[in-house]
Amino acid sequence: MSSLLIRNGTVVTLDDAFTIVEGGVLVCDGRLAAVGAEADRHPDAAGARVLDAAGGLILPGFVQTHVHLCQTLFRGMADDLPLLRWLAERVWPLEAAHSPATLAASARLACAELLLGGTTTVLTMETVHDTDAVADAVAATGLRAVLGPCLMDRREPHIPPRLWKDGPDAIGEALALHRAWRDHADGRIRVALAPRFALSCSRGLLEAVAATADDEGLLVHTHSSEQRDEVAAVVAETGLRNMAYLAATGLASPRLCTAHAIWLDEHEMDLVAGHDVKVLHCPTSNFKLGSGMAHVPEMRARGITVSLGADGAACSNRLDMFDEMRLAATMQAVRLAPGALPAREVVWMATRGGSRTLGLDAEIGSLEPGKRADVIVVDRGGPHATPAGDPYSTLVYSARATDVRHVVVDGTPLVEDFALTTLDVDEVTASAREAARTLVARAGL
Amino acid sequence: MSSLLIRNGTVVTLDDAFTIVEGGVLVCDGRLAAVGAEADRHPDAAGARVLDAAGGLILPGFVQTHVHLCQTLFRGMADDLPLLRWLAERVWPLEAAHSPATLAASARLACAELLLGGTTTVLTMETVHDTDAVADAVAATGLRAVLGPCLMDRREPHIPPRLWKDGPDAIGEALALHRAWRDHADGRIRVALAPRFALSCSRGLLEAVAATADDEGLLVHTHSSEQRDEVAAVVAETGLRNMAYLAATGLASPRLCTAHAIWLDEHEMDLVAGHDVKVLHCPTSNFKLGSGMAHVPEMRARGITVSLGADGAACSNRLDMFDEMRLAATMQAVRLAPGALPAREVVWMATRGGSRTLGLDAEIGSLEPGKRADVIVVDRGGPHATPAGDPYSTLVYSARATDVRHVVVDGTPLVEDFALTTLDVDEVTASAREAARTLVARAGL
């Protein structure tokens, strides 16, 4: 049996009672065996490898439920543009230019940033082709991921032909990826069906996704109601607003994970709440692309599960949960009032909200005996976090990605004393720079 | 002659043409002697101390034009409260509890965070008493500061009596501080007159401040038009809106620096533009306290000088210019449209906007021969900033405070290879923790 003891910290468990205890956590064979003061005293603690939390906060790893690893190389290439130009002029041409090698470089760059910042699980929408290269790259880093090739079958002139793929072919490829991974990597790599958004999919594709997701028990990962223009276009095409249209295709279910959900009317809010559809809130992306401010406190008051993600580096520029937590909280203060979305609620969204969204709440999202050991340690000794008060306030308002001292996924340390264990950061950034140059040249930008 | 060569970077000069050149900067006796490729070749470069920029961005130090160093110890003690409760229940009792020793601890903690994050100059409003302790502490760190005791002469029951001070006494103390410092520290420590805000000052005090500031050529540092309730209260008391009232007391001038300025009507916008009043924009504070979104692009279009500050740690929790730049840009994208406040404009606000606000534009704010050498070096090699594109995009959207490699003020390195040279960070944080405990006990919180 392999044991790991993380000791000498304050454990922010994120259990249902929001218990906070002094001590540590003991991990045996990838699962939590003891939490709190008992961790040190547990019989299996003797002989365990020890990671010193150095007085920091020990908490579940962050779950980012909406990212695009394939867009990490596009960082800084698509600033200050409105959404449709951003897609047509930058993101689609660059996605179409990707090869398996550049996709792997992009995914590895993303994983380095995500792990260094305490994110242990992502739900990611990749591009139309070569998602197997992404899965291989992610699996090698140790990050936990639910990933899927993007499905988009509308052959429109502003979309590069390389991103056209008929529905049956695309779903077939996603299922092949699902079958290839479901018995590997101890379940760390899972596959979702990922129709891009209503306007890039035929109704037939959306209906086929709904049926396949039901048959196979897969998550569906999409975007909707991100911008007012998009809602208007969906209404013009279908006679229905965005979420209502997704429901009409059969997609509304607890396995539907929809990014953004900013412009929902009351009927759509009822649909989301009634079907337990999951909302993936992306504060920085929604600001930078000028999308709007999601009504998160109102959704939470209705019992809707809302989680957090940085979206792609092409829109948010950093894949940093601390940024997203801070803006998630402060944007509701300015939209409604201070305290409208308290710090504790935001940390819940960043952890439990994510595990519930992914259907993995029995496995990850909190530090409780029996759960998988996805654990991070966050320092609170720096000048910017001093004096350290309430742990939730520290996490949301003071702490930064660079305060993440250790990161453990499935019991394996992936960051130790601020350094990656499975990636060579200089090699990753050098490969990323070279891949980015290749992509830009190939896309003719 | 003492010489310092910062070499091997990309120099973002922030001169009027926004020149960017490869190379470095040469500093002789505290002033810039050469910028760009010439720095290496200049005759005085031989024998100079060398700081390697390691391929990073070399730019003028950030100027934060609205902070409260005395509130740094209140970090995390006043979250999620509306402004008036925030002041009456937390900030005022804690300020009243300050001693010279706790003020020094608070200022040193602030300086550590500010310098590590690339801020080289602040305009700071301190509390009513013992500002000499703050001036001494700041001077010892090497930071450049314009500071002033807060002036507030209204004896109201919700204000602790220790914060009551009659106008003539308060102005006299500020002038004594001004006289004590004006011939010291090579002008690095200057004094401003700092009436807190209209509602905490008598009209007589404001008029006396205006007259004294004119006579002595001092800056006036205040808050106004931060929240709608505050504007309504000023209207109820004076019959005038906030900025109009300040103008009526004689305060409107190019030396008036007013934080926030969110709720200005058209007439007040004309007043601000016409009198060249400076606006100190504090994005995080305005969000977290639920104040509103300042109309920065509209102000800039009228030629108003807008600069940036983090406000106190009691409201923004971090004194981090990178946070403020990022939110300044993205909040305008969501309020207006992507690109409404481009990254280059935001970096200008963080540097030149600040130097113009303080009347120091001939001395600091850009990297041009003859100016004082307030210079920072920002890494762009980390995963979160890779690939590095446009320098302004990198600075606003990707870079973080922890990317600041070197910080030089007046030619003296205060941060070298990410470490403070004039402060022992462990001693500073330990003293701050102890001082915070003392303050909380003394304030009875």
Interface residues (C-beta under 8 A of the other chain):
Chain A: L73 R75 G76 M77 D79 D80 L81 P82 W86 L109 A112 E113 L116 G117 T284 N286 F287 K288 L289 G290 S291 G292 M293 N317 R318 L319 D320 D323 R326 L327 A329 T330 M331 A333 V334 L336 A337 P338 G339 P342 A343 G381 G382 P383 H384 A385 T386 P387 A388 G389 D390 S393 T394 Y397 S398 R400 A401 T402 V425 V428 T429 A432 R433 A436 R437
Chain B: L73 R75 G76 M77 D79 D80 L81 P82 W86 L109 A112 E113 L116 G117 T284 N286 F287 K288 L289 G290 S291 G292 M293 N317 R318 L319 D320 D323 R326 L327 A329 T330 M331 A333 V334 L336 A337 P338 G339 P342 A343 G381 G382 P383 H384 A385 T386 P387 A388 G389 D390 S393 T394 Y397 S398 R400 A401 T402 V425 V428 T429 A432 R433 A436 R437
